[in-house]
Amino acid sequence: MTRALNLQWHSLAFSGFIFHEIVDNPLEGETPQSRLKQIGMMSVLYIMHQGHQQLTLSNIVEITGLTRTGVKETIDPLVKRGLLTEKFVKNSMGRGKARQFEIAPQILEKIQSFQRDHMRES
């Protein structure tokens, strides 16, 4: 299978999986609007991940044009769901701490497993 097609399958599998996880498993008190924002944010984060960009609040704010509070409000439920992992690193000035996120490794493993299974069926 060509690399371009392989990447396309990975993107489709990721989008479908994320959609299912967020829509079918609402958090208590969560609105449909909040779930839709989370799906959109995961798409942005996946593109950043594919581009080898660090998933920090500052980078996400810069790319999305949202406020830091707006990003936090969308990111926090994704961490709570286990779709993102969070760690604290030194900020760009090396003085304070910054929140850095990663797409949870088990999510990426599930997507790769789906891809392998699909390639065997083809």
MARDO-7276 format. One record per residue: residue number from 1; residue in three letters; x, y, z of N, C-alpha, C in turn. Coordinates in nm, 3 decimals, m for minus. Example, Ala and Ser with C-alpha at 12.3 -4.5 7.8 and 13.67 -1.06 7.14 Angstrom:
BEGIN
<logu 1&lumvex ALA&n_c1 1.319&n_c2 m0.569&n_c3 0.780&ca_c1 1.230&ca_c2 m0.450&ca_c3 0.780&c_c1 1.320&c_c2 m0.330&c_c3 0.780>
<logu 2&lumvex SER&n_c1 1.285&n_c2 m0.225&n_c3 0.708&ca_c1 1.367&ca_c2 m0.106&ca_c3 0.714&c_c1 1.290&c_c2 0.003&c_c3 0.787>
END
This chain:
BEGIN
<logu 1&lumvex MET&n_c1 0.084&n_c2 m0.117&n_c3 0.000&ca_c1 0.000&ca_c2 0.000&ca_c3 0.000&c_c1 0.090&c_c2 0.124&c_c3 0.000>
<logu 2&lumvex THR&n_c1 0.053&n_c2 0.223&n_c3 m0.076&ca_c1 0.136&ca_c2 0.343&ca_c3 m0.083&c_c1 0.131&c_c2 0.419&c_c3 0.048>
<logu 3&lumvex ARG&n_c1 0.237&n_c2 0.494&n_c3 0.073&ca_c1 0.245&ca_c2 0.572&ca_c3 0.197&c_c1 0.131&c_c2 0.673&c_c3 0.208>
<logu 4&lumvex ALA&n_c1 0.095&n_c2 0.740&n_c3 0.100&ca_c1 m0.012&ca_c2 0.839&ca_c3 0.102&c_c1 m0.145&c_c2 0.775&c_c3 0.141>
<logu 5&lumvex LEU&n_c1 m0.174&n_c2 0.659&n_c3 0.085&ca_c1 m0.297&ca_c2 0.589&ca_c3 0.118&c_c1 m0.294&c_c2 0.541&c_c3 0.263>
<logu 6&lumvex ASN&n_c1 m0.180&n_c2 0.496&n_c3 0.307&ca_c1 m0.163&ca_c2 0.452&ca_c3 0.445&c_c1 m0.192&c_c2 0.566&c_c3 0.542>
<logu 7&lumvex LEU&n_c1 m0.139&n_c2 0.685&n_c3 0.513&ca_c1 m0.164&ca_c2 0.802&ca_c3 0.598&c_c1 m0.312&c_c2 0.840&c_c3 0.596>
<logu 8&lumvex GLN&n_c1 m0.374&n_c2 0.826&n_c3 0.479&ca_c1 m0.516&ca_c2 0.859&ca_c3 0.468&c_c1 m0.600&c_c2 0.764&c_c3 0.555>
<logu 9&lumvex TRP&n_c1 m0.568&n_c2 0.635&n_c3 0.553&ca_c1 m0.638&ca_c2 0.538&ca_c3 0.636&c_c1 m0.619&c_c2 0.569&c_c3 0.783>
<logu 10&lumvex HIS&n_c1 m0.496&n_c2 0.607&n_c3 0.819&ca_c1 m0.466&ca_c2 0.640&ca_c3 0.959&c_c1 m0.550&c_c2 0.759&c_c3 1.003>
<logu 11&lumvex SER&n_c1 m0.559&n_c2 0.862&n_c3 0.920&ca_c1 m0.636&ca_c2 0.982&ca_c3 0.952&c_c1 m0.785&c_c2 0.950&c_c3 0.966>
<logu 12&lumvex LEU&n_c1 m0.837&n_c2 0.870&n_c3 0.875&ca_c1 m0.978&ca_c2 0.832&ca_c3 0.882&c_c1 m1.007&c_c2 0.749&c_c3 1.007>
<logu 13&lumvex ALA&n_c1 m0.919&n_c2 0.656&n_c3 1.036&ca_c1 m0.937&ca_c2 0.572&ca_c3 1.155&c_c1 m0.932&c_c2 0.658&c_c3 1.281>
<logu 14&lumvex PHE&n_c1 m0.838&n_c2 0.751&n_c3 1.286&ca_c1 m0.825&ca_c2 0.839&ca_c3 1.403&c_c1 m0.953&c_c2 0.921&c_c3 1.420>
<logu 15&lumvex SER&n_c1 m0.999&n_c2 0.983&n_c3 1.312&ca_c1 m1.119&ca_c2 1.068&ca_c3 1.319&c_c1 m1.241&c_c2 0.988&c_c3 1.365>
<logu 16&lumvex GLY&n_c1 m1.259&n_c2 0.871&n_c3 1.308&ca_c1 m1.372&ca_c2 0.787&ca_c3 1.345&c_c1 m1.366&c_c2 0.741&c_c3 1.489>
<logu 17&lumvex PHE&n_c1 m1.248&n_c2 0.703&n_c3 1.533&ca_c1 m1.231&ca_c2 0.657&ca_c3 1.671&c_c1 m1.260&c_c2 0.771&c_c3 1.769>
<logu 18&lumvex ILE&n_c1 m1.203&n_c2 0.888&n_c3 1.743&ca_c1 m1.222&ca_c2 1.004&ca_c3 1.831&c_c1 m1.370&c_c2 1.044&c_c3 1.836>
<logu 19&lumvex PHE&n_c1 m1.433&n_c2 1.047&n_c3 1.721&ca_c1 m1.575&ca_c2 1.081&ca_c3 1.715&c_c1 m1.655&c_c2 0.985&c_c3 1.804>
<logu 20&lumvex HIS&n_c1 m1.631&n_c2 0.857&n_c3 1.788&ca_c1 m1.702&ca_c2 0.756&ca_c3 1.867&c_c1 m1.677&c_c2 0.775&c_c3 2.016>
<logu 21&lumvex GLU&n_c1 m1.553&n_c2 0.792&n_c3 2.055&ca_c1 m1.518&ca_c2 0.805&ca_c3 2.197&c_c1 m1.585&c_c2 0.926&c_c3 2.262>
<logu 22&lumvex ILE&n_c1 m1.592&n_c2 1.037&n_c3 2.191&ca_c1 m1.647&ca_c2 1.160&ca_c3 2.249&c_c1 m1.799&c_c2 1.161&c_c3 2.244>
<logu 23&lumvex VAL&n_c1 m1.857&n_c2 1.128&n_c3 2.131&ca_c1 m2.003&ca_c2 1.135&ca_c3 2.116&c_c1 m2.073&c_c2 1.025&c_c3 2.195>
<logu 24&lumvex ASP&n_c1 m2.019&n_c2 0.905&n_c3 2.194&ca_c1 m2.086&ca_c2 0.793&ca_c3 2.260&c_c1 m2.059&c_c2 0.783&c_c3 2.410>
<logu 25&lumvex ASN&n_c1 m1.970&n_c2 0.866&n_c3 2.461&ca_c1 m1.935&ca_c2 0.860&ca_c3 2.603&c_c1 m1.934&c_c2 1.000&c_c3 2.665>
<logu 26&lumvex PRO&n_c1 m2.052&n_c2 1.065&n_c3 2.670&ca_c1 m2.055&ca_c2 1.201&ca_c3 2.724&c_c1 m2.019&c_c2 1.203&c_c3 2.872>
<logu 27&lumvex LEU&n_c1 m1.949&n_c2 1.309&n_c3 2.912&ca_c1 m1.918&ca_c2 1.330&ca_c3 3.052&c_c1 m2.039&c_c2 1.395&c_c3 3.119>
<logu 28&lumvex GLU&n_c1 m2.052&n_c2 1.377&n_c3 3.249&ca_c1 m2.165&ca_c2 1.433&ca_c3 3.321&c_c1 m2.169&c_c2 1.585&c_c3 3.306>
<logu 29&lumvex GLY&n_c1 m2.286&n_c2 1.636&n_c3 3.269&ca_c1 m2.306&ca_c2 1.780&ca_c3 3.255&c_c1 m2.249&c_c2 1.840&c_c3 3.128>
<logu 30&lumvex GLU&n_c1 m2.198&n_c2 1.757&n_c3 3.041&ca_c1 m2.134&ca_c2 1.805&ca_c3 2.918&c_c1 m2.240&c_c2 1.835&c_c3 2.812>
<logu 31&lumvex THR&n_c1 m2.220&n_c2 1.944&n_c3 2.740&ca_c1 m2.315&ca_c2 1.982&ca_c3 2.635&c_c1 m2.272&c_c2 1.925&c_c3 2.501>
<logu 32&lumvex PRO&n_c1 m2.366&n_c2 1.913&n_c3 2.407&ca_c1 m2.328&ca_c2 1.872&ca_c3 2.272&c_c1 m2.225&c_c2 1.967&c_c3 2.210>
<logu 33&lumvex GLN&n_c1 m2.237&n_c2 2.096&n_c3 2.239&ca_c1 m2.142&ca_c2 2.194&ca_c3 2.188&c_c1 m2.001&c_c2 2.165&c_c3 2.238>
<logu 34&lumvex SER&n_c1 m1.990&n_c2 2.129&n_c3 2.364&ca_c1 m1.859&ca_c2 2.096&ca_c3 2.421&c_c1 m1.799&c_c2 1.974&c_c3 2.352>
<logu 35&lumvex ARG&n_c1 m1.882&n_c2 1.872&n_c3 2.326&ca_c1 m1.832&ca_c2 1.751&ca_c3 2.259&c_c1 m1.786&c_c2 1.784&c_c3 2.117>
<logu 36&lumvex LEU&n_c1 m1.859&n_c2 1.868&n_c3 2.049&ca_c1 m1.821&ca_c2 1.907&ca_c3 1.913&c_c1 m1.688&c_c2 1.983&c_c3 1.915>
<logu 37&lumvex LYS&n_c1 m1.668&n_c2 2.071&n_c3 2.012&ca_c1 m1.541&ca_c2 2.143&ca_c3 2.025&c_c1 m1.425&c_c2 2.045&c_c3 2.049>
<logu 38&lumvex GLN&n_c1 m1.452&n_c2 1.943&n_c3 2.129&ca_c1 m1.348&ca_c2 1.845&ca_c3 2.158&c_c1 m1.308&c_c2 1.767&c_c3 2.034>
<logu 39&lumvex ILE&n_c1 m1.407&n_c2 1.732&n_c3 1.952&ca_c1 m1.378&ca_c2 1.660&ca_c3 1.828&c_c1 m1.292&c_c2 1.748&c_c3 1.738>
<logu 40&lumvex GLY&n_c1 m1.329&n_c2 1.874&n_c3 1.726&ca_c1 m1.250&ca_c2 1.968&ca_c3 1.645&c_c1 m1.110&c_c2 1.986&c_c3 1.700>
<logu 41&lumvex MET&n_c1 m1.098&n_c2 1.997&n_c3 1.832&ca_c1 m0.966&ca_c2 2.016&ca_c3 1.894&c_c1 m0.878&c_c2 1.893&c_c3 1.869>
<logu 42&lumvex MET&n_c1 m0.935&n_c2 1.775&n_c3 1.879&ca_c1 m0.855&ca_c2 1.655&ca_c3 1.854&c_c1 m0.806&c_c2 1.651&c_c3 1.710>
<logu 43&lumvex SER&n_c1 m0.885&n_c2 1.702&n_c3 1.618&ca_c1 m0.841&ca_c2 1.709&ca_c3 1.478&c_c1 m0.721&c_c2 1.803&c_c3 1.465>
<logu 44&lumvex VAL&n_c1 m0.729&n_c2 1.918&n_c3 1.531&ca_c1 m0.617&ca_c2 2.013&ca_c3 1.529&c_c1 m0.493&c_c2 1.950&c_c3 1.592>
<logu 45&lumvex LEU&n_c1 m0.511&n_c2 1.885&n_c3 1.706&ca_c1 m0.397&ca_c2 1.825&ca_c3 1.777&c_c1 m0.335&c_c2 1.712&c_c3 1.695>
<logu 46&lumvex TYR&n_c1 m0.417&n_c2 1.637&n_c3 1.624&ca_c1 m0.365&ca_c2 1.529&ca_c3 1.541&c_c1 m0.279&c_c2 1.585&c_c3 1.427>
<logu 47&lumvex ILE&n_c1 m0.327&n_c2 1.693&n_c3 1.366&ca_c1 m0.250&ca_c2 1.756&ca_c3 1.258&c_c1 m0.118&c_c2 1.810&c_c3 1.314>
<logu 48&lumvex MET&n_c1 m0.123&n_c2 1.871&n_c3 1.432&ca_c1 0.000&ca_c2 1.920&ca_c3 1.495&c_c1 0.094&c_c2 1.803&c_c3 1.524>
<logu 49&lumvex HIS&n_c1 0.038&n_c2 1.694&n_c3 1.575&ca_c1 0.117&ca_c2 1.574&ca_c3 1.606&c_c1 0.184&c_c2 1.521&c_c3 1.480>
<logu 50&lumvex GLN&n_c1 0.109&n_c2 1.513&n_c3 1.371&ca_c1 0.164&ca_c2 1.465&ca_c3 1.245&c_c1 0.275&c_c2 1.558&c_c3 1.194>
<logu 51&lumvex GLY&n_c1 0.265&n_c2 1.686&n_c3 1.227&ca_c1 0.366&ca_c2 1.784&ca_c3 1.186&c_c1 0.479&c_c2 1.798&c_c3 1.286>
<logu 52&lumvex HIS&n_c1 0.483&n_c2 1.708&n_c3 1.386&ca_c1 0.588&ca_c2 1.706&ca_c3 1.488&c_c1 0.598&c_c2 1.837&c_c3 1.565>
<logu 53&lumvex GLN&n_c1 0.483&n_c2 1.901&n_c3 1.589&ca_c1 0.479&ca_c2 2.022&ca_c3 1.670&c_c1 0.446&c_c2 1.984&c_c3 1.813>
<logu 54&lumvex GLN&n_c1 0.505&n_c2 2.055&n_c3 1.908&ca_c1 0.475&ca_c2 2.030&ca_c3 2.048&c_c1 0.332&c_c2 2.075&c_c3 2.078>
<logu 55&lumvex LEU&n_c1 0.262&n_c2 1.994&n_c3 2.154&ca_c1 0.124&ca_c2 2.024&ca_c3 2.189&c_c1 0.122&c_c2 2.098&c_c3 2.322>
<logu 56&lumvex THR&n_c1 0.165&n_c2 2.222&n_c3 2.321&ca_c1 0.163&ca_c2 2.307&ca_c3 2.440&c_c1 0.047&c_c2 2.405&c_c3 2.427>
<logu 57&lumvex LEU&n_c1 0.005&n_c2 2.459&n_c3 2.542&ca_c1 m0.103&ca_c2 2.557&ca_c3 2.538&c_c1 m0.069&c_c2 2.672&c_c3 2.445>
<logu 58&lumvex SER&n_c1 0.054&n_c2 2.723&n_c3 2.455&ca_c1 0.094&ca_c2 2.837&ca_c3 2.372&c_c1 0.085&c_c2 2.805&c_c3 2.224>
<logu 59&lumvex ASN&n_c1 0.133&n_c2 2.688&n_c3 2.183&ca_c1 0.127&ca_c2 2.649&ca_c3 2.042&c_c1 m0.018&c_c2 2.632&c_c3 1.995>
<logu 60&lumvex ILE&n_c1 m0.100&n_c2 2.573&n_c3 2.081&ca_c1 m0.241&ca_c2 2.550&ca_c3 2.044&c_c1 m0.313&c_c2 2.685&c_c3 2.032>
<logu 61&lumvex VAL&n_c1 m0.286&n_c2 2.776&n_c3 2.124&ca_c1 m0.344&ca_c2 2.910&ca_c3 2.118&c_c1 m0.304&c_c2 2.979&c_c3 1.988>
<logu 62&lumvex GLU&n_c1 m0.177&n_c2 2.969&n_c3 1.955&ca_c1 m0.126&ca_c2 3.034&ca_c3 1.834&c_c1 m0.194&c_c2 2.980&c_c3 1.708>
<logu 63&lumvex ILE&n_c1 m0.211&n_c2 2.849&n_c3 1.702&ca_c1 m0.268&ca_c2 2.787&ca_c3 1.582&c_c1 m0.419&c_c2 2.810&c_c3 1.572>
<logu 64&lumvex THR&n_c1 m0.489&n_c2 2.798&n_c3 1.685&ca_c1 m0.636&ca_c2 2.806&ca_c3 1.681&c_c1 m0.690&c_c2 2.948&c_c3 1.690>
<logu 65&lumvex GLY&n_c1 m0.613&n_c2 3.038&n_c3 1.750&ca_c1 m0.663&ca_c2 3.173&ca_c3 1.772&c_c1 m0.756&c_c2 3.183&c_c3 1.892>
<logu 66&lumvex LEU&n_c1 m0.772&n_c2 3.072&n_c3 1.965&ca_c1 m0.853&ca_c2 3.073&ca_c3 2.087&c_c1 m0.773&c_c2 3.137&c_c3 2.200>
<logu 67&lumvex THR&n_c1 m0.843&n_c2 3.177&n_c3 2.305&ca_c1 m0.775&ca_c2 3.225&ca_c3 2.424&c_c1 m0.720&c_c2 3.105&c_c3 2.500>
<logu 68&lumvex ARG&n_c1 m0.629&n_c2 3.132&n_c3 2.594&ca_c1 m0.576&ca_c2 3.023&ca_c3 2.676&c_c1 m0.689&c_c2 2.954&c_c3 2.752>
<logu 69&lumvex THR&n_c1 m0.783&n_c2 3.034&n_c3 2.803&ca_c1 m0.897&ca_c2 2.978&ca_c3 2.875&c_c1 m0.982&c_c2 2.892&c_c3 2.783>
<logu 70&lumvex GLY&n_c1 m1.004&n_c2 2.939&n_c3 2.661&ca_c1 m1.081&ca_c2 2.861&ca_c3 2.564&c_c1 m1.016&c_c2 2.728&c_c3 2.532>
<logu 71&lumvex VAL&n_c1 m0.884&n_c2 2.730&n_c3 2.518&ca_c1 m0.811&ca_c2 2.605&ca_c3 2.492&c_c1 m0.821&c_c2 2.512&c_c3 2.613>
<logu 72&lumvex LYS&n_c1 m0.800&n_c2 2.566&n_c3 2.733&ca_c1 m0.808&ca_c2 2.484&ca_c3 2.855&c_c1 m0.945&c_c2 2.419&c_c3 2.869>
<logu 73&lumvex GLU&n_c1 m1.050&n_c2 2.496&n_c3 2.842&ca_c1 m1.186&ca_c2 2.443&ca_c3 2.855&c_c1 m1.212&c_c2 2.327&c_c3 2.760>
<logu 74&lumvex THR&n_c1 m1.146&n_c2 2.326&n_c3 2.648&ca_c1 m1.165&ca_c2 2.218&ca_c3 2.551&c_c1 m1.069&c_c2 2.103&c_c3 2.577>
<logu 75&lumvex ILE&n_c1 m0.948&n_c2 2.134&n_c3 2.623&ca_c1 m0.846&ca_c2 2.032&ca_c3 2.646&c_c1 m0.874&c_c2 1.949&c_c3 2.773>
<logu 76&lumvex ASP&n_c1 m0.917&n_c2 2.015&n_c3 2.879&ca_c1 m0.935&ca_c2 1.946&ca_c3 3.007&c_c1 m1.025&c_c2 1.823&c_c3 2.999>
<logu 77&lumvex PRO&n_c1 m1.140&n_c2 1.829&n_c3 2.930&ca_c1 m1.221&ca_c2 1.707&ca_c3 2.918&c_c1 m1.152&c_c2 1.597&c_c3 2.837>
<logu 78&lumvex LEU&n_c1 m1.066&n_c2 1.635&n_c3 2.743&ca_c1 m0.994&ca_c2 1.535&ca_c3 2.664&c_c1 m0.892&c_c2 1.461&c_c3 2.752>
<logu 79&lumvex VAL&n_c1 m0.832&n_c2 1.533&n_c3 2.845&ca_c1 m0.741&ca_c2 1.470&ca_c3 2.941&c_c1 m0.821&c_c2 1.379&c_c3 3.033>
<logu 80&lumvex LYS&n_c1 m0.935&n_c2 1.430&n_c3 3.080&ca_c1 m1.021&ca_c2 1.352&ca_c3 3.169&c_c1 m1.068&c_c2 1.221&c_c3 3.103>
<logu 81&lumvex ARG&n_c1 m1.095&n_c2 1.227&n_c3 2.973&ca_c1 m1.138&ca_c2 1.108&ca_c3 2.899&c_c1 m1.024&c_c2 1.009&c_c3 2.875>
<logu 82&lumvex GLY&n_c1 m0.900&n_c2 1.056&n_c3 2.889&ca_c1 m0.785&ca_c2 0.970&ca_c3 2.861&c_c1 m0.742&c_c2 0.973&c_c3 2.716>
<logu 83&lumvex LEU&n_c1 m0.795&n_c2 1.066&n_c3 2.638&ca_c1 m0.756&ca_c2 1.077&ca_c3 2.498&c_c1 m0.624&c_c2 1.152&c_c3 2.484>
<logu 84&lumvex LEU&n_c1 m0.594&n_c2 1.237&n_c3 2.583&ca_c1 m0.467&ca_c2 1.309&ca_c3 2.588&c_c1 m0.399&c_c2 1.281&c_c3 2.721>
<logu 85&lumvex THR&n_c1 m0.268&n_c2 1.281&n_c3 2.719&ca_c1 m0.192&ca_c2 1.278&ca_c3 2.843&c_c1 m0.132&c_c2 1.415&c_c3 2.863>
<logu 86&lumvex GLU&n_c1 m0.106&n_c2 1.449&n_c3 2.987&ca_c1 m0.055&ca_c2 1.581&ca_c3 3.020&c_c1 0.068&c_c2 1.568&c_c3 3.108>
<logu 87&lumvex LYS&n_c1 0.165&n_c2 1.653&n_c3 3.082&ca_c1 0.281&ca_c2 1.661&ca_c3 3.170&c_c1 0.324&c_c2 1.806&c_c3 3.178>
<logu 88&lumvex PHE&n_c1 0.399&n_c2 1.837&n_c3 3.280&ca_c1 0.449&ca_c2 1.973&ca_c3 3.297&c_c1 0.596&c_c2 1.976&c_c3 3.259>
<logu 89&lumvex VAL&n_c1 0.631&n_c2 2.072&n_c3 3.175&ca_c1 0.768&ca_c2 2.091&ca_c3 3.128&c_c1 0.806&c_c2 2.236&c_c3 3.154>
<logu 90&lumvex LYS&n_c1 0.934&n_c2 2.266&n_c3 3.141&ca_c1 0.977&ca_c2 2.406&ca_c3 3.155&c_c1 0.921&c_c2 2.486&c_c3 3.038>
<logu 91&lumvex ASN&n_c1 0.881&n_c2 2.608&n_c3 3.068&ca_c1 0.828&ca_c2 2.692&ca_c3 2.960&c_c1 0.941&c_c2 2.735&c_c3 2.867>
<logu 92&lumvex SER&n_c1 0.904&n_c2 2.803&n_c3 2.761&ca_c1 1.002&ca_c2 2.840&ca_c3 2.658&c_c1 1.113&c_c2 2.931&c_c3 2.712>
<logu 93&lumvex MET&n_c1 1.085&n_c2 3.001&n_c3 2.820&ca_c1 1.186&ca_c2 3.088&ca_c3 2.879&c_c1 1.271&c_c2 3.014&c_c3 2.982>
<logu 94&lumvex GLY&n_c1 1.233&n_c2 2.889&n_c3 3.010&ca_c1 1.309&ca_c2 2.805&ca_c3 3.102&c_c1 1.289&c_c2 2.836&c_c3 3.249>
<logu 95&lumvex ARG&n_c1 1.192&n_c2 2.919&n_c3 3.280&ca_c1 1.173&ca_c2 2.961&ca_c3 3.419&c_c1 1.057&c_c2 2.891&c_c3 3.487>
<logu 96&lumvex GLY&n_c1 0.942&n_c2 2.893&n_c3 3.424&ca_c1 0.822&ca_c2 2.837&ca_c3 3.485&c_c1 0.787&c_c2 2.703&c_c3 3.424>
<logu 97&lumvex LYS&n_c1 0.666&n_c2 2.661&n_c3 3.455&ca_c1 0.618&ca_c2 2.534&ca_c3 3.401&c_c1 0.512&c_c2 2.558&c_c3 3.295>
<logu 98&lumvex ALA&n_c1 0.511&n_c2 2.472&n_c3 3.198&ca_c1 0.412&ca_c2 2.477&ca_c3 3.091&c_c1 0.345&c_c2 2.341&c_c3 3.080>
<logu 99&lumvex ARG&n_c1 0.218&n_c2 2.343&n_c3 3.044&ca_c1 0.147&ca_c2 2.217&ca_c3 3.021&c_c1 0.176&c_c2 2.171&c_c3 2.879>
<logu 100&lumvex GLN&n_c1 0.216&n_c2 2.045&n_c3 2.868&ca_c1 0.239&ca_c2 1.985&ca_c3 2.737&c_c1 0.154&c_c2 1.859&c_c3 2.728>
<logu 101&lumvex PHE&n_c1 0.095&n_c2 1.838&n_c3 2.613&ca_c1 0.004&ca_c2 1.727&ca_c3 2.593&c_c1 0.056&c_c2 1.633&c_c3 2.486>
<logu 102&lumvex GLU&n_c1 0.008&n_c2 1.510&n_c3 2.492&ca_c1 0.035&ca_c2 1.412&ca_c3 2.387&c_c1 m0.093&c_c2 1.334&c_c3 2.364>
<logu 103&lumvex ILE&n_c1 m0.113&n_c2 1.291&n_c3 2.243&ca_c1 m0.223&ca_c2 1.200&ca_c3 2.216&c_c1 m0.187&c_c2 1.071&c_c3 2.289>
<logu 104&lumvex ALA&n_c1 m0.281&n_c2 1.021&n_c3 2.366&ca_c1 m0.255&ca_c2 0.903&ca_c3 2.450&c_c1 m0.200&c_c2 0.789&c_c3 2.364>
<logu 105&lumvex PRO&n_c1 m0.089&n_c2 0.730&n_c3 2.406&ca_c1 m0.026&ca_c2 0.623&ca_c3 2.327&c_c1 m0.121&c_c2 0.508&c_c3 2.293>
<logu 106&lumvex GLN&n_c1 m0.212&n_c2 0.473&n_c3 2.386&ca_c1 m0.303&ca_c2 0.362&ca_c3 2.358&c_c1 m0.398&c_c2 0.395&c_c3 2.244>
<logu 107&lumvex ILE&n_c1 m0.428&n_c2 0.524&n_c3 2.224&ca_c1 m0.514&ca_c2 0.565&ca_c3 2.112&c_c1 m0.441&c_c2 0.539&c_c3 1.980>
<logu 108&lumvex LEU&n_c1 m0.317&n_c2 0.582&n_c3 1.974&ca_c1 m0.238&ca_c2 0.562&ca_c3 1.852&c_c1 m0.215&c_c2 0.414&c_c3 1.825>
<logu 109&lumvex GLU&n_c1 m0.197&n_c2 0.335&n_c3 1.931&ca_c1 m0.179&ca_c2 0.190&ca_c3 1.914&c_c1 m0.306&c_c2 0.126&c_c3 1.858>
<logu 110&lumvex LYS&n_c1 m0.423&n_c2 0.169&n_c3 1.907&ca_c1 m0.549&ca_c2 0.115&ca_c3 1.856&c_c1 m0.566&c_c2 0.147&c_c3 1.708>
<logu 111&lumvex ILE&n_c1 m0.529&n_c2 0.268&n_c3 1.670&ca_c1 m0.541&ca_c2 0.309&ca_c3 1.530&c_c1 m0.448&c_c2 0.226&c_c3 1.443>
<logu 112&lumvex GLN&n_c1 m0.324&n_c2 0.205&n_c3 1.489&ca_c1 m0.229&ca_c2 0.125&ca_c3 1.412&c_c1 m0.276&c_c2 m0.019&c_c3 1.402>
<logu 113&lumvex SER&n_c1 m0.335&n_c2 m0.071&n_c3 1.508&ca_c1 m0.388&ca_c2 m0.208&ca_c3 1.506&c_c1 m0.502&c_c2 m0.219&c_c3 1.404>
<logu 114&lumvex PHE&n_c1 m0.588&n_c2 m0.119&n_c3 1.401&ca_c1 m0.697&ca_c2 m0.115&ca_c3 1.304&c_c1 m0.641&c_c2 m0.116&c_c3 1.162>
<logu 115&lumvex GLN&n_c1 m0.536&n_c2 m0.035&n_c3 1.140&ca_c1 m0.474&ca_c2 m0.028&ca_c3 1.008&c_c1 m0.418&c_c2 m0.164&c_c3 0.967>
<logu 116&lumvex ARG&n_c1 m0.345&n_c2 m0.228&n_c3 1.058&ca_c1 m0.286&ca_c2 m0.359&ca_c3 1.027&c_c1 m0.394&c_c2 m0.461&c_c3 0.992>
<logu 117&lumvex ASP&n_c1 m0.503&n_c2 m0.459&n_c3 1.071&ca_c1 m0.612&ca_c2 m0.553&ca_c3 1.045&c_c1 m0.676&c_c2 m0.526&c_c3 0.910>
<logu 118&lumvex HIS&n_c1 m0.692&n_c2 m0.399&n_c3 0.876&ca_c1 m0.754&ca_c2 m0.364&ca_c3 0.747&c_c1 m0.662&c_c2 m0.404&c_c3 0.631>
<logu 119&lumvex MET&n_c1 m0.531&n_c2 m0.386&n_c3 0.647&ca_c1 m0.439&ca_c2 m0.421&ca_c3 0.540&c_c1 m0.437&c_c2 m0.572&c_c3 0.515>
<logu 120&lumvex ARG&n_c1 m0.455&n_c2 m0.650&n_c3 0.620&ca_c1 m0.459&ca_c2 m0.796&ca_c3 0.605&c_c1 m0.584&c_c2 m0.839&c_c3 0.529>
<logu 121&lumvex GLU&n_c1 m0.694&n_c2 m0.767&n_c3 0.551&ca_c1 m0.821&ca_c2 m0.802&ca_c3 0.485&c_c1 m0.820&c_c2 m0.766&c_c3 0.337>
<logu 122&lumvex SER&n_c1 m0.739&n_c2 m0.666&n_c3 0.301&ca_c1 m0.737&ca_c2 m0.618&ca_c3 0.161&c_c1 m0.672&c_c2 m0.717&c_c3 0.069>
END
